[in-house]
């Protein structure tokens, strides 16, 4: 249904210092009385922005059947097996899979800092990466939402493999349906996404006023 599915690379990854601190389990006031920490966070964000390689991929499929907790699609053999996702997509005639990543360099740099015992800097960079990939998937979903609105649809909330009753072992099927190799995204041991700072999700298209 979306004419602009595919790969997207011109995506901003603006992340506020407060978001990094929150991801680290600290309140926004943590850095106010600690100028050294504030400086480390600012530097970590700058380094993260330089290392990030944001990319997203989208693929939209028409729903062929939604019954018994299984959602089948017309254009792909992949099926979602989850009662919660089936309920989410119940009012939908189609759904879009989204994959997003900020690349592997951020994780590699954080791991190097850990080996060098620079733990705070490693935590900051790791937190930045988590917030940055969330910014990428949010941007991809927001762009899709604008397209959907033009066609008279609203989007459901996002739902990802590994949450609720949608098993994480669905990840390879989601990636195949997306053609996620186009942005270097794959599933490793235990179906964990590679690169680590990556996300996949599905959203449904609901006719405006019909959800």
C-alpha positions in Angstrom: 0.0 0.0 0.0 3.0 2.3 0.6 4.6 3.3 -2.7 7.8 4.4 -1.0 8.8 1.2 0.8 12.5 0.4 0.5 15.7 1.5 2.1 16.2 4.9 3.8 19.6 6.2 4.9 19.1 10.0 5.3 17.8 9.7 8.8 18.7 12.0 11.7 19.8 10.5 15.1 19.5 13.5 17.3 19.7 12.4 20.9 19.4 14.6 24.0 21.8 14.3 26.9 18.8 13.8 29.2 17.8 10.7 27.1 21.3 9.2 27.4 21.3 9.8 31.2 17.8 8.3 31.5 18.9 5.2 29.5 21.8 4.9 31.9 19.4 4.8 34.8 20.1 8.4 35.9 17.8 11.4 36.2 18.2 14.5 34.0 19.6 16.3 37.0 22.5 13.9 37.4 24.9 15.9 35.2 23.9 19.4 36.6 26.0 19.0 39.7 28.7 17.0 37.9 30.3 19.0 35.1 32.8 16.2 34.4 29.9 13.8 33.7 28.1 16.4 31.6 31.3 16.8 29.5 31.6 13.0 29.1 28.0 12.7 27.9 28.4 15.6 25.5 31.6 14.1 24.1 30.0 10.6 23.9 27.0 12.0 21.9 29.4 13.7 19.5 31.4 10.5 19.1 28.2 8.5 18.7 26.9 10.8 15.9 30.2 10.4 14.1 30.1 6.6 14.3 26.4 6.0 13.6 25.3 4.7 10.2 21.5 5.1 10.5 19.5 3.1 8.0 15.9 1.7 7.8 14.0 -0.6 5.5 10.3 -1.0 5.1 8.0 -3.5 3.4 4.2 -3.4 3.3 2.1 -6.5 2.7 -1.6 -7.1 2.3 -3.1 -9.3 5.0 -4.6 -12.5 3.5 -6.0 -14.0 6.7 -6.0 -13.2 10.4 -7.5 -16.0 12.5 -6.5 -18.2 15.4 -3.6 -16.0 16.4 -1.9 -16.3 13.0 -1.6 -13.5 10.5 -0.9 -14.5 6.9 0.1 -12.2 4.1 -0.5 -12.2 0.3 2.9 -11.2 -0.9 5.2 -13.2 1.5 5.1 -16.7 2.9 6.0 -15.3 6.4 3.2 -15.4 8.9 3.0 -13.8 12.4 2.1 -16.3 15.1 1.0 -14.2 18.0 -2.4 -13.7 19.5 -1.5 -10.2 20.7 -0.2 -9.1 17.3 -3.2 -10.7 15.6 -5.5 -8.7 17.9 -3.5 -5.5 17.1 -3.9 -6.1 13.4 -7.5 -7.2 13.5 -8.9 -4.0 12.0 -6.1 -3.8 9.4 -6.1 -4.8 5.7 -2.3 -4.5 5.5 0.8 -4.2 7.7 4.3 -2.7 7.3 7.4 -4.3 8.7 10.2 -1.9 9.6 13.8 -2.7 10.3 16.2 0.0 11.6 19.9 0.1 12.6 22.7 2.5 13.5 25.4 0.0 12.3 28.1 -1.9 14.1 30.7 0.8 14.8 29.0 2.1 17.9 29.0 -1.3 19.6 32.6 -2.0 18.6 33.7 1.4 20.0 31.8 0.7 23.3 33.4 -2.7 23.6 36.8 -1.2 23.1 36.2 1.3 25.8 35.1 -1.5 28.1 38.3 -3.4 27.4 40.2 -0.2 28.3 38.3 0.0 31.6 36.7 3.3 30.6 33.4 2.1 31.9 31.5 5.4 32.1 32.4 6.3 28.5 31.4 2.9 27.3 28.0 3.1 29.1 27.4 6.6 27.6 28.2 5.4 24.0 26.0 2.3 24.5 23.2 4.4 25.8 23.5 6.8 22.9 23.3 3.8 20.5 20.1 2.5 22.1 18.5 6.0 21.9 19.8 6.6 18.4 18.3 3.4 16.9 15.0 4.2 18.6 15.1 7.6 16.9 15.7 5.9 13.5 12.7 3.5 13.9 10.5 6.4 15.1 11.5 8.5 12.1 10.7 5.6 9.8 7.4 5.0 11.4 6.5 8.8 11.4 7.3 9.0 7.7 5.0 6.0 7.1 2.3 7.5 9.2 2.3 10.7 7.1 1.9 8.5 4.0 -0.8 6.5 5.6 -2.7 9.6 6.6 -2.8 10.8 3.0 -4.5 7.5 2.0 -7.0 7.8 4.8 -5.3 5.4 7.3 -3.8 5.6 10.8 -1.1 3.3 12.1 -1.3 1.0 15.0 1.4 1.1 17.7 4.7 -0.8 16.9 5.1 -4.4 18.0 8.4 -6.3 17.9 9.5 -9.9 18.0 10.5 -11.0 21.5 7.7 -9.0 23.2 4.5 -10.4 24.6 3.7 -13.7 22.9 5.5 -13.0 19.6 8.5 -15.3 19.9 12.0 -13.9 19.2 12.6 -16.8 16.8 10.3 -15.0 14.4 13.1 -12.6 13.7 14.7 -14.4 10.7 11.3 -14.5 9.0 10.8 -10.8 9.6 14.2 -10.0 8.2 13.6 -12.1 5.1 10.3 -10.4 4.5 12.0 -7.1 4.8 15.0 -7.9 2.7 16.9 -6.6 5.7 20.3 -7.6 4.2 20.0 -4.4 2.2 20.9 -2.5 5.3 23.3 -5.1 6.7 20.8 -6.4 9.2 20.7 -10.1 10.2 19.9 -12.4 13.0 22.7 -14.1 15.0 22.9 -16.7 17.7 19.6 -16.9 19.6 17.9 -14.8 16.9 19.5 -11.6 18.4 19.8 -8.8 15.8 23.2 -8.0 14.3 24.3 -5.2 14.5 23.3 -5.1 18.2 21.8 -1.6 17.9 19.0 -2.6 15.6 15.2 -3.0 15.8 12.5 -4.7 13.8 8.7 -4.1 14.2 5.4 -4.4 12.5 2.6 -1.7 12.4 -0.8 -2.1 10.9 -2.9 0.2 8.7 -6.3 1.0 10.2 -8.9 2.9 8.1 -9.3 6.3 9.7 -12.3 6.2 12.1 -12.4 2.4 11.9 -10.0 1.4 14.7 
